[in-house]
Amino acid sequence: MDANKVNMDGAVTKVAQNFTYWDDWVRLKEVHKDRQFIRPEVCRTYNFGEHGSSMGQFFNQYLKPIKLNDAHIDWNSEDLSYLSEDKFLIKFGKDVANATPVHGSDDLLKAHNLYVDVRIQYNDQGDFERVARQFGVFEEWKQMQFCI
């Protein structure tokens, strides 16, 4: 399959050129069209190979450490209604708004002993990349795309 095309609703659609990876594009609301969507976004796939669209660029650092769940969970008996879009967005929004704002690892270390939820803030792309490096988070700057 051509990496620049995705078949949805029987139509072949060209992936927008400003998206590096197809999964960023498919998360757009106008693309997923309210199809099943898990919140928070939980990856339901697993990368078994080192080489792909990124040519293994980030495999060892970000993908290799990911482990498959080994605990059996009877999902049919679990109440997952809290993950519905409306409920999840309200609760998540409140949690983020009520979290203690911190900036960088120094502030986070100070907040560590407080046992509170924190919201790590940054000022711009360069600041985000510095903060991401401090925490070992993927530092790629992406367009602000929300599936709300």
Backbone as JSON Lines, residues from 0, in Angstrom:
{"i":0,"aa":"M","n":[0.84,-1.18,0.0],"ca":[0.0,0.0,0.0],"c":[0.88,1.24,0.0]}
{"i":1,"aa":"D","n":[0.51,2.2,-0.76],"ca":[1.23,3.47,-0.82],"c":[1.13,4.15,0.54]}
{"i":2,"aa":"A","n":[2.25,4.53,1.12],"ca":[2.25,5.16,2.45],"c":[1.51,6.48,2.46]}
{"i":3,"aa":"N","n":[1.29,7.09,1.29],"ca":[0.6,8.37,1.24],"c":[-0.89,8.23,0.99]}
{"i":4,"aa":"K","n":[-1.41,7.02,1.0],"ca":[-2.83,6.82,0.74],"c":[-3.43,5.94,1.82]}
{"i":5,"aa":"V","n":[-4.63,6.25,2.23],"ca":[-5.34,5.45,3.21],"c":[-6.74,5.24,2.68]}
{"i":6,"aa":"N","n":[-7.22,4.0,2.68],"ca":[-8.55,3.71,2.18],"c":[-9.55,3.83,3.32]}
{"i":7,"aa":"M","n":[-10.44,4.8,3.25],"ca":[-11.47,5.0,4.27],"c":[-12.8,5.19,3.57]}
{"i":8,"aa":"D","n":[-13.82,4.46,4.02],"ca":[-15.15,4.54,3.43],"c":[-15.11,4.27,1.93]}
{"i":9,"aa":"G","n":[-14.22,3.4,1.5],"ca":[-14.14,3.04,0.1],"c":[-13.45,4.06,-0.77]}
{"i":10,"aa":"A","n":[-13.01,5.17,-0.22],"ca":[-12.35,6.2,-1.01],"c":[-10.88,6.25,-0.66]}
{"i":11,"aa":"V","n":[-10.06,6.5,-1.63],"ca":[-8.63,6.64,-1.38],"c":[-8.36,8.12,-1.17]}
{"i":12,"aa":"T","n":[-7.78,8.44,-0.04],"ca":[-7.56,9.83,0.34],"c":[-6.07,10.1,0.45]}
{"i":13,"aa":"K","n":[-5.64,11.18,-0.1],"ca":[-4.23,11.57,-0.01],"c":[-3.95,12.13,1.39]}
{"i":14,"aa":"V","n":[-2.94,11.64,2.03],"ca":[-2.57,12.14,3.36],"c":[-1.99,13.54,3.2]}
{"i":15,"aa":"A","n":[-2.43,14.43,4.08],"ca":[-1.95,15.82,4.02],"c":[-0.43,15.85,4.09]}
{"i":16,"aa":"Q","n":[0.16,16.69,3.29],"ca":[1.62,16.72,3.19],"c":[2.3,17.24,4.45]}
{"i":17,"aa":"N","n":[1.59,17.95,5.29],"ca":[2.25,18.51,6.48],"c":[2.29,17.52,7.64]}
{"i":18,"aa":"F","n":[1.93,16.27,7.42],"ca":[2.02,15.25,8.46],"c":[3.14,14.29,8.11]}
{"i":19,"aa":"T","n":[4.06,14.1,9.04],"ca":[5.17,13.2,8.82],"c":[4.72,11.75,8.9]}
{"i":20,"aa":"Y","n":[3.84,11.44,9.83],"ca":[3.41,10.07,10.04],"c":[1.9,9.96,9.84]}
{"i":21,"aa":"W","n":[1.46,8.86,9.23],"ca":[0.04,8.7,8.92],"c":[-0.81,8.68,10.17]}
{"i":22,"aa":"D","n":[-0.29,8.2,11.31],"ca":[-1.12,8.11,12.51],"c":[-1.44,9.48,13.08]}
{"i":23,"aa":"D","n":[-0.61,10.48,12.82],"ca":[-0.96,11.85,13.23],"c":[-2.16,12.33,12.43]}
{"i":24,"aa":"W","n":[-2.15,12.02,11.15],"ca":[-3.24,12.43,10.26],"c":[-4.54,11.72,10.61]}
{"i":25,"aa":"V","n":[-4.46,10.42,10.86],"ca":[-5.68,9.64,11.09],"c":[-6.36,10.01,12.41]}
{"i":26,"aa":"R","n":[-5.64,10.67,13.33],"ca":[-6.24,11.09,14.6],"c":[-7.11,12.33,14.46]}
{"i":27,"aa":"L","n":[-7.02,13.02,13.33],"ca":[-7.85,14.21,13.13],"c":[-9.32,13.82,13.1]}
{"i":28,"aa":"K","n":[-10.15,14.6,13.77],"ca":[-11.58,14.29,13.86],"c":[-12.22,14.19,12.48]}
{"i":29,"aa":"E","n":[-11.85,15.07,11.56],"ca":[-12.45,15.02,10.23],"c":[-12.03,13.78,9.45]}
{"i":30,"aa":"V","n":[-10.98,13.11,9.9],"ca":[-10.53,11.88,9.25],"c":[-11.16,10.66,9.92]}
{"i":31,"aa":"H","n":[-11.11,10.59,11.26],"ca":[-11.66,9.4,11.92],"c":[-13.17,9.42,12.01]}
{"i":32,"aa":"K","n":[-13.79,10.57,11.78],"ca":[-15.25,10.7,11.64],"c":[-16.02,9.96,12.73]}
{"i":33,"aa":"D","n":[-15.62,10.15,13.97],"ca":[-16.28,9.55,15.13],"c":[-16.29,8.02,15.11]}
{"i":34,"aa":"R","n":[-15.37,7.43,14.37],"ca":[-15.24,5.98,14.45],"c":[-14.69,5.65,15.84]}
{"i":35,"aa":"Q","n":[-14.64,4.39,16.17],"ca":[-14.17,3.99,17.49],"c":[-12.83,4.65,17.79]}
{"i":36,"aa":"F","n":[-12.76,5.27,18.94],"ca":[-11.56,6.01,19.32],"c":[-11.39,5.86,20.81]}
{"i":37,"aa":"I","n":[-10.29,5.32,21.24],"ca":[-10.05,5.11,22.66],"c":[-9.4,6.36,23.25]}
{"i":38,"aa":"R","n":[-9.88,6.76,24.41],"ca":[-9.32,7.9,25.11],"c":[-8.89,7.43,26.49]}
{"i":39,"aa":"P","n":[-7.75,7.76,27.0],"ca":[-6.74,8.48,26.24],"c":[-6.26,7.61,25.09]}
{"i":40,"aa":"E","n":[-5.55,8.2,24.17],"ca":[-5.12,7.45,23.01],"c":[-4.19,6.32,23.45]}
{"i":41,"aa":"V","n":[-4.7,5.11,23.34],"ca":[-3.94,3.94,23.72],"c":[-3.57,3.21,22.44]}
{"i":42,"aa":"C","n":[-2.31,3.0,22.24],"ca":[-1.87,2.32,21.04],"c":[-2.35,0.87,21.08]}
{"i":43,"aa":"R","n":[-3.07,0.47,20.05],"ca":[-3.56,-0.91,19.98],"c":[-2.74,-1.72,18.99]}
{"i":44,"aa":"T","n":[-1.57,-1.25,18.7],"ca":[-0.67,-1.97,17.81],"c":[0.66,-2.16,18.53]}
{"i":45,"aa":"Y","n":[1.49,-3.0,17.98],"ca":[2.81,-3.22,18.57],"c":[3.81,-3.28,17.43]}
{"i":46,"aa":"N","n":[4.93,-2.65,17.59],"ca":[5.96,-2.63,16.56],"c":[6.89,-3.81,16.77]}
{"i":47,"aa":"F","n":[6.84,-4.77,15.86],"ca":[7.68,-5.95,15.98],"c":[9.0,-5.81,15.23]}
{"i":48,"aa":"G","n":[9.11,-4.78,14.41],"ca":[10.32,-4.63,13.61],"c":[10.99,-3.3,13.82]}
{"i":49,"aa":"E","n":[12.28,-3.31,13.6],"ca":[13.06,-2.1,13.83],"c":[12.93,-1.1,12.7]}
{"i":50,"aa":"H","n":[12.7,-1.56,11.49],"ca":[12.69,-0.67,10.33],"c":[11.27,-0.45,9.84]}
{"i":51,"aa":"G","n":[10.94,0.81,9.57],"ca":[9.63,1.18,9.07],"c":[9.74,2.52,8.39]}
{"i":52,"aa":"S","n":[8.69,3.32,8.49],"ca":[8.69,4.61,7.81],"c":[9.78,5.54,8.32]}
{"i":53,"aa":"S","n":[10.18,5.36,9.58],"ca":[11.24,6.22,10.13],"c":[12.62,5.58,9.97]}
{"i":54,"aa":"M","n":[12.69,4.43,9.29],"ca":[13.95,3.71,9.06],"c":[14.67,3.38,10.37]}
{"i":55,"aa":"G","n":[13.92,3.1,11.41],"ca":[14.49,2.71,12.69],"c":[15.1,3.85,13.48]}
{"i":56,"aa":"Q","n":[14.82,5.08,13.06],"ca":[15.45,6.25,13.66],"c":[15.26,6.33,15.18]}
{"i":57,"aa":"F","n":[14.08,5.99,15.67],"ca":[13.8,6.13,17.1],"c":[13.47,4.78,17.76]}
{"i":58,"aa":"F","n":[13.7,3.69,17.06],"ca":[13.28,2.38,17.56],"c":[13.89,2.06,18.92]}
{"i":59,"aa":"N","n":[15.21,2.08,19.02],"ca":[15.87,1.69,20.27],"c":[15.52,2.59,21.43]}
{"i":60,"aa":"Q","n":[15.36,3.88,21.16],"ca":[15.12,4.84,22.23],"c":[13.68,4.82,22.73]}
{"i":61,"aa":"Y","n":[12.71,4.71,21.82],"ca":[11.31,4.88,22.22],"c":[10.45,3.63,22.05]}
{"i":62,"aa":"L","n":[10.71,2.82,21.04],"ca":[9.82,1.69,20.76],"c":[10.27,0.38,21.4]}
{"i":63,"aa":"K","n":[11.55,0.1,21.37],"ca":[12.05,-1.17,21.91],"c":[11.69,-1.38,23.38]}
{"i":64,"aa":"P","n":[11.72,-0.33,24.23],"ca":[11.39,-0.52,25.64],"c":[9.91,-0.82,25.91]}
{"i":65,"aa":"I","n":[9.03,-0.61,24.93],"ca":[7.6,-0.85,25.13],"c":[7.36,-2.35,25.26]}
{"i":66,"aa":"K","n":[6.66,-2.75,26.29],"ca":[6.38,-4.16,26.53],"c":[4.88,-4.41,26.4]}
{"i":67,"aa":"L","n":[4.53,-5.58,25.89],"ca":[3.13,-5.97,25.82],"c":[2.62,-6.31,27.21]}
{"i":68,"aa":"N","n":[1.36,-6.03,27.45],"ca":[0.74,-6.34,28.74],"c":[0.72,-7.86,28.94]}
{"i":69,"aa":"D","n":[1.08,-8.32,30.12],"ca":[1.04,-9.76,30.38],"c":[0.01,-10.13,31.44]}
{"i":70,"aa":"A","n":[-0.82,-9.17,31.84],"ca":[-1.88,-9.44,32.82],"c":[-3.2,-9.64,32.09]}
{"i":71,"aa":"H","n":[-3.91,-10.72,32.43],"ca":[-5.2,-10.98,31.81],"c":[-6.26,-10.07,32.44]}
{"i":72,"aa":"I","n":[-6.99,-9.39,31.59],"ca":[-8.08,-8.52,32.04],"c":[-9.32,-8.89,31.26]}
{"i":73,"aa":"D","n":[-10.41,-9.15,31.96],"ca":[-11.68,-9.45,31.31],"c":[-12.36,-8.13,30.97]}
{"i":74,"aa":"W","n":[-12.05,-7.59,29.79],"ca":[-12.55,-6.28,29.4],"c":[-14.06,-6.25,29.27]}
{"i":75,"aa":"N","n":[-14.7,-7.39,29.02],"ca":[-16.16,-7.42,28.92],"c":[-16.83,-7.11,30.26]}
{"i":76,"aa":"S","n":[-16.13,-7.35,31.35],"ca":[-16.72,-7.1,32.67],"c":[-16.29,-5.74,33.25]}
{"i":77,"aa":"E","n":[-15.45,-5.02,32.55],"ca":[-14.97,-3.72,33.02],"c":[-15.92,-2.6,32.57]}
{"i":78,"aa":"D","n":[-16.13,-1.62,33.44],"ca":[-16.92,-0.44,33.08],"c":[-15.96,0.58,32.46]}
{"i":79,"aa":"L","n":[-16.06,0.75,31.16],"ca":[-15.17,1.67,30.45],"c":[-15.89,2.94,30.03]}
{"i":80,"aa":"S","n":[-17.04,3.19,30.62],"ca":[-17.82,4.36,30.22],"c":[-17.07,5.67,30.49]}
{"i":81,"aa":"Y","n":[-16.17,5.66,31.46],"ca":[-15.4,6.86,31.76],"c":[-14.46,7.24,30.62]}
{"i":82,"aa":"L","n":[-14.26,6.33,29.67],"ca":[-13.41,6.61,28.52],"c":[-14.17,7.18,27.33]}
{"i":83,"aa":"S","n":[-15.49,7.32,27.46],"ca":[-16.25,7.92,26.36],"c":[-15.77,9.35,26.19]}
{"i":84,"aa":"E","n":[-15.84,9.85,24.96],"ca":[-15.24,11.15,24.65],"c":[-15.72,12.26,25.58]}
{"i":85,"aa":"D","n":[-17.02,12.37,25.77],"ca":[-17.53,13.48,26.59],"c":[-17.07,13.38,28.03]}
{"i":86,"aa":"K","n":[-17.17,12.2,28.63],"ca":[-16.76,12.04,30.03],"c":[-15.25,12.2,30.19]}
{"i":87,"aa":"F","n":[-14.49,11.58,29.29],"ca":[-13.04,11.64,29.42],"c":[-12.53,13.08,29.3]}
{"i":88,"aa":"L","n":[-13.02,13.81,28.3],"ca":[-12.53,15.18,28.09],"c":[-12.84,16.08,29.27]}
{"i":89,"aa":"I","n":[-14.0,15.91,29.87],"ca":[-14.36,16.73,31.03],"c":[-13.44,16.41,32.21]}
{"i":90,"aa":"K","n":[-13.29,15.12,32.52],"ca":[-12.44,14.74,33.65],"c":[-10.98,15.11,33.4]}
{"i":91,"aa":"F","n":[-10.49,14.81,32.21],"ca":[-9.1,15.13,31.9],"c":[-8.86,16.63,31.96]}
{"i":92,"aa":"G","n":[-9.78,17.41,31.42],"ca":[-9.66,18.87,31.46],"c":[-9.6,19.39,32.89]}
{"i":93,"aa":"K","n":[-10.44,18.84,33.76],"ca":[-10.42,19.26,35.17],"c":[-9.11,18.85,35.84]}
{"i":94,"aa":"D","n":[-8.66,17.63,35.56],"ca":[-7.41,17.16,36.16],"c":[-6.23,18.04,35.75]}
{"i":95,"aa":"V","n":[-6.16,18.4,34.48],"ca":[-5.07,19.25,34.0],"c":[-5.18,20.64,34.6]}
{"i":96,"aa":"A","n":[-6.38,21.2,34.62],"ca":[-6.57,22.55,35.17],"c":[-6.22,22.61,36.65]}
{"i":97,"aa":"N","n":[-6.48,21.55,37.39],"ca":[-6.23,21.53,38.83],"c":[-4.8,21.11,39.19]}
{"i":98,"aa":"A","n":[-4.03,20.64,38.22],"ca":[-2.66,20.19,38.49],"c":[-1.76,21.39,38.8]}
{"i":99,"aa":"T","n":[-0.76,21.15,39.62],"ca":[0.21,22.19,39.97],"c":[1.14,22.44,38.78]}
{"i":100,"aa":"P","n":[1.19,23.68,38.27],"ca":[2.07,23.95,37.13],"c":[3.54,23.95,37.55]}
{"i":101,"aa":"V","n":[4.37,23.26,36.77],"ca":[5.82,23.25,37.0],"c":[6.5,23.49,35.66]}
{"i":102,"aa":"H","n":[7.74,23.93,35.72],"ca":[8.49,24.19,34.5],"c":[9.85,23.51,34.61]}
{"i":103,"aa":"G","n":[10.03,22.4,33.91],"ca":[11.32,21.73,33.89],"c":[11.53,20.81,35.08]}
{"i":104,"aa":"S","n":[12.67,20.13,35.07],"ca":[12.93,19.1,36.07],"c":[13.18,19.66,37.46]}
{"i":105,"aa":"D","n":[13.75,20.86,37.56],"ca":[14.0,21.43,38.89],"c":[12.69,21.64,39.66]}
{"i":106,"aa":"D","n":[11.71,22.25,38.99],"ca":[10.41,22.45,39.63],"c":[9.73,21.12,39.93]}
{"i":107,"aa":"L","n":[9.89,20.15,39.02],"ca":[9.27,18.85,39.23],"c":[9.87,18.16,40.45]}
{"i":108,"aa":"L","n":[11.19,18.26,40.61],"ca":[11.82,17.65,41.78],"c":[11.33,18.29,43.07]}
{"i":109,"aa":"K","n":[11.1,19.6,43.04],"ca":[10.56,20.28,44.22],"c":[9.14,19.81,44.51]}
{"i":110,"aa":"A","n":[8.35,19.59,43.46],"ca":[6.96,19.16,43.62],"c":[6.86,17.67,43.96]}
{"i":111,"aa":"H","n":[7.93,16.92,43.73],"ca":[7.92,15.47,43.94],"c":[7.49,15.09,45.36]}
{"i":112,"aa":"N","n":[7.95,15.83,46.33],"ca":[7.62,15.53,47.72],"c":[6.22,15.99,48.12]}
{"i":113,"aa":"L","n":[5.55,16.71,47.26],"ca":[4.21,17.21,47.58],"c":[3.11,16.19,47.29]}
{"i":114,"aa":"Y","n":[3.42,15.17,46.5],"ca":[2.44,14.14,46.13],"c":[1.18,14.76,45.53]}
{"i":115,"aa":"V","n":[1.39,15.59,44.52],"ca":[0.28,16.23,43.82],"c":[0.44,15.97,42.32]}
{"i":116,"aa":"D","n":[-0.65,16.12,41.59],"ca":[-0.58,16.06,40.14],"c":[0.11,17.33,39.65]}
{"i":117,"aa":"V","n":[0.96,17.19,38.64],"ca":[1.65,18.36,38.1],"c":[1.36,18.49,36.61]}
{"i":118,"aa":"R","n":[1.46,19.72,36.14],"ca":[1.3,20.05,34.73],"c":[2.61,20.69,34.29]}
{"i":119,"aa":"I","n":[3.37,19.98,33.47],"ca":[4.66,20.5,33.0],"c":[4.39,21.49,31.88]}
{"i":120,"aa":"Q","n":[4.89,22.71,32.05],"ca":[4.63,23.77,31.08],"c":[5.9,24.15,30.34]}
{"i":121,"aa":"Y","n":[5.72,24.68,29.14],"ca":[6.83,25.17,28.34],"c":[6.37,26.41,27.59]}
{"i":122,"aa":"N","n":[7.33,27.22,27.15],"ca":[7.0,28.51,26.54],"c":[6.97,28.5,25.02]}
{"i":123,"aa":"D","n":[7.81,27.68,24.4],"ca":[7.89,27.66,22.94],"c":[8.51,26.34,22.51]}
{"i":124,"aa":"Q","n":[8.76,26.17,21.23],"ca":[9.29,24.92,20.72],"c":[10.63,24.58,21.34]}
{"i":125,"aa":"G","n":[11.53,25.53,21.42],"ca":[12.85,25.27,22.01],"c":[12.74,24.86,23.47]}
{"i":126,"aa":"D","n":[11.88,25.52,24.2],"ca":[11.65,25.2,25.61],"c":[11.06,23.79,25.74]}
{"i":127,"aa":"F","n":[10.08,23.47,24.87],"ca":[9.5,22.13,24.89],"c":[10.57,21.07,24.65]}
{"i":128,"aa":"E","n":[11.44,21.3,23.68],"ca":[12.48,20.32,23.37],"c":[13.43,20.13,24.54]}
{"i":129,"aa":"R","n":[13.78,21.21,25.24],"ca":[14.65,21.1,26.42],"c":[13.96,20.29,27.53]}
{"i":130,"aa":"V","n":[12.69,20.61,27.78],"ca":[11.94,19.9,28.82],"c":[11.78,18.43,28.43]}
{"i":131,"aa":"A","n":[11.47,18.16,27.17],"ca":[11.3,16.78,26.71],"c":[12.58,15.99,26.9]}
{"i":132,"aa":"R","n":[13.73,16.58,26.57],"ca":[15.01,15.9,26.75],"c":[15.26,15.57,28.22]}
{"i":133,"aa":"Q","n":[14.87,16.49,29.12],"ca":[15.08,16.26,30.55],"c":[14.34,15.01,31.02]}
{"i":134,"aa":"F","n":[13.2,14.73,30.4],"ca":[12.37,13.61,30.85],"c":[12.43,12.41,29.92]}
{"i":135,"aa":"G","n":[13.25,12.47,28.89],"ca":[13.35,11.35,27.95],"c":[12.11,11.18,27.11]}
{"i":136,"aa":"V","n":[11.41,12.28,26.86],"ca":[10.18,12.25,26.06],"c":[10.55,12.57,24.62]}
{"i":137,"aa":"F","n":[9.83,11.96,23.68],"ca":[10.04,12.23,22.26],"c":[9.94,13.72,22.02]}
{"i":138,"aa":"E","n":[10.98,14.33,21.5],"ca":[11.04,15.79,21.43],"c":[10.54,16.38,20.13]}
{"i":139,"aa":"E","n":[9.98,15.56,19.26],"ca":[9.51,16.1,17.98],"c":[8.35,17.06,18.2]}
{"i":140,"aa":"W","n":[8.45,18.21,17.59],"ca":[7.42,19.24,17.69],"c":[6.37,18.94,16.64]}
{"i":141,"aa":"K","n":[5.13,18.81,17.06],"ca":[4.06,18.5,16.12],"c":[3.05,19.62,16.1]}
{"i":142,"aa":"Q","n":[2.3,19.66,15.02],"ca":[1.21,20.62,14.95],"c":[0.25,20.33,16.08]}
{"i":143,"aa":"M","n":[-0.4,21.35,16.57],"ca":[-1.39,21.16,17.62],"c":[-2.65,20.6,16.98]}
{"i":144,"aa":"Q","n":[-2.82,19.3,17.05],"ca":[-3.98,18.63,16.48],"c":[-4.68,17.89,17.6]}
{"i":145,"aa":"F","n":[-5.92,18.21,17.82],"ca":[-6.67,17.57,18.88],"c":[-7.84,16.81,18.3]}
{"i":146,"aa":"C","n":[-8.15,15.7,18.87],"ca":[-9.28,14.88,18.44],"c":[-10.46,15.16,19.33]}
{"i":147,"aa":"I","n":[-10.82,16.4,19.45],"ca":[-11.91,16.8,20.34],"c":[-13.14,17.08,19.51]}
